[in-house]
Every structure is written in structure tokens, then in C-alpha cells.
Amino acid sequence: MIVTRALTKRYGAVTAVQSVDLCVRAGDRYGLLGPNGSGKTTLVRMLLALVYPTSGEIQVMGQRIPRHAREVLPQIGALIEEPAAYPHLSARANLALLDAAGPGGLAARRTRGSRIDEALEQVGLAGVGRRPVKAYSLGMRQRLGLAAALIRRPRLLVLDEPGNGLDPRGIRDLRELIIGLNEAGATIFLSSHLLAEVEQLCTRVGVLDAGRLVLQDDLAALRAPTGRILVDTPDADQVAALLDGRVEDRDGQHLLVRYEDAAALNARLVGAGLRVSAIGPHQRTLEEIVLAVTGTGSDHIGSSEVEGHLEAPRKRAGETSS
């Protein structure tokens, strides 16, 4: 669905995106992650022909971008940064103007009303669609931007920080909407810094650091069991003594143990008269995975590494090919 090869964007002496080989397959829910200033928005803008690359190649739906942008873009719904709208007009009027500016002619005009109704219903604005946008909260404007991305019923949905301004219920509703759209056939590509949300939503992730794609893989593969066992026990001292060197890490009563089978370990501890509050295989969180392959972001106070990161490539730790 989206493939890039050696994609690079420079602004003078600054390299914002460097040699990125992206692979988003049809049907993916792909999350693009990375610190602030890592190049996520620049990359998204290049995919949509809003910014032209310095070098490299982009293919979206099998077509070269920006050369074939006119044919491809009508099949894409996009929400990039904060959505724009005419504040004195209603949500319905804004969506009607946006749709009228697109291709489709008479056929699009005949279905416009029903598609606007559907989009507003999907994002939870059906009851306030005739209210002027200047009366909307930040979260409501974000929902309107998402409605604009959905109005043409796209095959590919590209979202840049879609959770901005949404409260917890709004984020949950957004997650359910995106999953529903994906199950109905749409491919999802989103950039976000909300790691917990991406962990619940996405099936595949890529991580940018200082403009480079340092990691790309299926989330299930990244979060596979590590071969270690997590043990939560109020008898941590006794457990550590019994296991004699198998405890690799300890945080209070939480132990990370090198052991092959959780059930066998549990039986051993209980048989020794030790209490076990919880036990199970250890899996890395998405936060641990991302922090392991990225440096500080461009907005990190006191960071002296940012400019060096832009010029000196980082080792592609853990990167897999696609």
C-alpha cells in the first residue's frame, strides 16, 4: 500500500528524513513512532505530495508519488496536524465545500449529503453538525478533521497525531472507529507519540529516530515473550536465595527470572512454602522497545545530541527488512 526506498528530505544543512525504507501492507494498522523532531510529520507530508523529497522513491497504491498524486490522492483520507476549517461556517457547510472541491462531478454531488451525514455520525458530531465551528472545542475540531478525512470513504487513511485534543473517551471512540474502518477494508497509517494508544490499536509499527527508520516490524513479533518469567512475591528475598543466580532483575517484590516454564517455577516456589502473588511470561512493552532504539527528541531541554543526530546516522538497532 505504501513503499518508500531511500527516501530523504533535507532542508539546507538539516536532514529531516534520511534513507527511509517504509513498508505498509494492505490491511495494516501501521503506527509511526518517534521522539518529537524525529521526522514523522515530514515523512507523512511527503507521502501526500505536500512536501517533495530531496531524493528517493515513494509508491502509494502502486503509483509513484508525486508524479501520480492526482490519481492516488482522491483514494486517501488524511488528517495532518491541526485541521483547518472556516470558523463562521457549520461543520456540514465546511464538509460540503471540501467535498465540492474534489473530483467526482455530478455523481459525487448526488451522494454528498448522505456521505456528510455518515462521516459526522462516525466521529460523534451528528448532533452538532449545524453549529458554527468557532463554537467547537479543540477535540470537536479534531473530530471534524477526521470527518473530512472519511467523507470520501478512503481505501487508505493517513493520520498525523489524531488523538490531539481528545479526552480519554474521545480517544477510546477514535480507536474503535479506526479498528472498525480497518476491518471494513481500509488500511490505516498513523503517526503518534501516544505509545499506549498505538500498542492497543496498531498491528505493525515503525520507529523514526533523527530522521532514520531504526525499527520496523509486526507488533506481535516485537512483543513476543522474552524467555524470562515475571514473579510478584512478598517473599522476594527467599525466592532470590532459592533460585540461586536465576534472578536477572529485581524491583521490590517484582523479580525477573531466567526460567523455562512459568508453571514449573510456580510449583517449585509453592512447594518450598513461598508465596506467589502473580507469575507469567515477560513481554517488553512498546515503551521499552521504542526507548531502546531512540535518543532524546528535539524538544528535550539540555540535549546536546540533537544536531549530531541529524548529521551522524545512528546504528539501525533491531531493524528488520520487509
N, C-alpha and C positions, 0 to 999 in steps of 0.2 A: 504493500500500500504506500509506504514511504521508504525510499532508499537514498542515502547520500554516500558519496565517495570522495574522500579527501576534502571535504567541504571546509572552506576557510574564509574568514572575513576579517579584514584589517581596517582600522581607522588610523591612518598615519602610522605612527610607530607602535601603536597598540594593537595587538592581535586579540580580537574578542572571541573568535571561534577558530580552532586550529585542527585541520585534518580529521574531521569528524566523519566516521563511517556509521551511519544510523540505519537500523533495520526495524521497521514497524510492519508487522504482517497483518493481512486482512483478518479482522475479528479480534485483534488485540485490544486490551485496555492498557495502554502504554503510559507510564509515568516518567517524565523527565525531571530529574532532581539535581540539586547542586546548590552551593552557597550563593548568596547574593553577589552579583557581579561575575558569575561563572560563565555567562554567555547564553543562558536559557532563552531569554526574550529575543536576542539577536538571531538565534537559530530558528526559533518559531517564525520570526518575520521573514527570514529567507525562504522558508518552506512555502510561504504565502505570497512570494514575489513582492513583498513590501520593502525589502532590502535586497540588493543584488550581491551575490557572493564575489569575493575577490578572485577565488579560484575554486575548482572542484565541480562536482556534478550533483544535481538534485533530480530525482524522479518521484512523482506523485501519481498514483494510479496508472503507472506505466508510461507516463508522459513527462518529457523534460520541462523543468521549471527554471527560468521564467518563460522560455520560448513558447510553451503551450498553456500558459496561465489562463488565457481566455476560455479555453475549452474545459479546463480542470476546475477552476475556482467555483463555478456555479454548483458543483457537486460537494463543496466543502462548506461546513458551518464553522465560524470562527469567533472567538471572544478573546481579544488581545488587550491585556491590561484593563484600565478602567473604561467601560463602554461610554460612548458619546450619544447624546440624544438632544433634540430640541426641547428645552425645558418648559416652554409655554404650551406645547402640544401634548396630547394624551399619549399613552403607550400605544394604543391602537393606531393613532394617526402616524406616529413615528414608524411603526412596523409597516404600515401601508406605503409610506413614502420609500422606505428601504426596499420593499419588495418591488415597487413600481420601477425602481432604478435598475433592477436586474433583468436578465433575459427571460423570454417565455411568451411575450406578446399577449394576445387575447386569451390563450389557454391559461396563462398564469393569472390574468386578471379575473377570470371566472372562478377560480378556486381561492382567491386571495382571502376573502372573508373567513372561509372555513379554516384555512391554514393559520390565520392570525388567532382565531378562537382556540384552535388546538394548541398552538405554541404558548399562549397565555395560560391556558389550563395546565399545561405540563409544568410550568415554572411557578404556579401558585399565584398568578396575578389576574385571574379571570374576573374576580370581583372588583378590581380597581383599574381595569383596563381603560376606562374613560376619564380617569383622574389625570391632571397635568403632571408631567414628570418632575417638575420643580417641587412638587409636594411629596415626592418619593424619598425614602431613606436610602442610605448607601447600599444596604442589602437589597432593597427593591430595585434600584437601578442596575445592580449586578444581575438580578433575575431577568430584567428587561433585556440586558445584553445577551443573556443566554437564550431568551425567546427569539431574538433576532438571528442567532446562530442556528436555531431549529426551524425557522419558518419555511425553508426550502426542503425540509426533510432530507438532510445530507447523508451521503454514504460515509463521509469522514468528518469527524468533529474535532477541531483543534482549539484547545482551551488553555489560556495563559493565566495561571492563578485564579481559577474560577471561584474559589471559596472566599475571596476578598470581600469583607463587609458582611458576611453571613454569620448569623448566630448559630449555636450548636444544632438547633432544629433545622435551620436552613441548610447547614452542611449535610446533615443526615438526609434531607429531602433531595439535595443535589446528588448525593451518592446513589440513592435509589433510582433517581431519574437516569443517571448515566449508565448504571448497570442495565436498566430496562431498555434503553436505546441500543446498547451493545447486544443484548440478547435478541433484539429485533433486527440486527444485521449491521449496525453502524460500527465502524472502527473508531476508537477513541484515542486521541493523543493529547495529553495534558502536561503542562509544567506546573510544579507546585513546590513550596517549601514545607507543606504540612505533611510530615513523614507518616504520622499515624493514619491520616486520611488516605494517603496513597497505599499504605500497607493493607487497608481494608478494601480498597477499590480496584487496584491495578493487578494485572496478571503478568506484566513484564515491565522492567524498569531500565532506564539508562541514567548514568550519573556523569554530570559535567563538573570538571574542576579546572579553573583557569583556562577555559575555552576548549579543553580536551575531553573527549569521551573516555573516562577511565574505567567504566564498568557498564556492561550491557548483558542482561540475561533474564530468564524467566524468574519471577519472584519465588516460585515454589522451589526451584533449584538453589537459589541463594539462601533460602530459609530451611534447607534440609537439616535434619539432625546432625550435630557435630560429632557424635560418638561419645559425648560426655553425658553424665547424669546430674540433674539438679536435685539436691536434697535439702529440705527445710526441716530442721530438727532442733528442739530445745536442748538436746544433749550433744551439741556440736563438738565439744572437747573430747568426749568419749568416742564419738564416731570417727573423728580425725585420728585418734590414737589406734582405734581398731583397724582402720583401713591402711595404716602404716605407709604413708607416702603417696597414696592414690588421690588425695585431695589436692587439686590444682589451684583452687582459689577459694577464699572464704570471705564472706561479708556478714558478720554477726552469726546468726544461726542458719544462714544460707551457704551451702557448700557446693562446689563444682567438682564432681568426682569422675575420675577415669575408671570406667567400669562398663562391661559389655551389655549387661541386661538389667533394666530397672527393677523388674520383678524379683530377680535373684538377689540383687542388692537389698531390696526391701526385706526379703525373707531373712537375709543374714543379719540385718540390723535388729529386726524384731526378735529374732531368735536369741540375740545377745541381750535382750531386755532393754533396748534403746528405743526411744520414742521417735516416730516419723510423722511430721505434720503434713508433708507433701513430698512427692517424688515423681520424676518424669524426665524424658529426654530433653537435653539442652538444645535450643534453637537460637540463633542470633536474631535480634530484632533488626528491622530496616534501619533504625537509627545507628546501631552498631556497625552495620555494613557500610552505610554512607560515610560515617565519621572515619572509618578505617582507610578510605581511599581519597578523602578530600582534605584540603587545607582550610585556612580561615577565609571568610568571604571578604569582599572589597569594602564592606562597611564595618569591619572589625576594628575597634579602636586600638591603636597602638601596633597594628600589624605592620611589619616591615618587609613581609614576603610577597605582597600582592603584585608589585610591579615586576619582581623577579619571576613570579609565576607566569605572567603574561609573556615574558620573553623566553624563559627556560622551560622546555617541556618537562612534565612530570612523568615518572615511570607509570605505565598503564597497569597498575596493580589489579590483579584479579580479572582483567578484561577477557571476555570470551568473544569469539567470532561468530557471525551469523550468516 
